Amino acid sequence: MAVKSTPEIEQRMFEVLEPLLKQYIRGGFYPSDCRPADQHAEDGVLIVSTANASQIQEGRAKLNIYIPDIDCGVGRAVPDKGRIQALAALDNALVDALNEADTDYDFFLSDATHSLGEPDMEEHFVNINIGFRLITF
């Protein structure tokens, strides 16, 4: 098996994850750099950030799921903790779906899933970090 480029890996991961994510997120699902500007919806974005070109190709991807903050009557928008928890809980199911697909890669959670805020956008996002490896020889 040959080493693959990050765009190839991202496309294949996207194809596997898209049907699953459409069942759970309320907005769209986009490859890296394709989420519309000023989007304020519950969206997912997949980014394959690194991959080496060694005989054992290893790399990392991240899936960010953006969740609009909510108004709960305190004078400012606050994180929608229920949605954040529900979407963060998908991390193992997403890795399982990738491993069950015919991709030749071994996928795993590379870091604990966590959430971060985007105060200027009044949203938070769940950050799911996925590692992968492929033996190419």
Secondary structure as GFF3:
##gff-version 3
##sequence-region A 1 137
A	DSSP	alpha_helix	6	22	.	.	.	ID=ss1
A	DSSP	beta_strand	29	31	.	.	.	ID=ss2
A	DSSP	beta_strand	43	51	.	.	.	ID=ss3
A	DSSP	beta_strand	56	68	.	.	.	ID=ss4
A	DSSP	beta_strand	70	71	.	.	.	ID=ss5
A	DSSP	beta_strand	77	78	.	.	.	ID=ss6
A	DSSP	alpha_helix	81	88	.	.	.	ID=ss7
A	DSSP	alpha_helix	91	100	.	.	.	ID=ss8
A	DSSP	beta_strand	106	109	.	.	.	ID=ss9
A	DSSP	beta_strand	114	118	.	.	.	ID=ss10
A	DSSP	three_ten_helix	119	121	.	.	.	ID=ss11
A	DSSP	beta_strand	123	135	.	.	.	ID=ss12
###
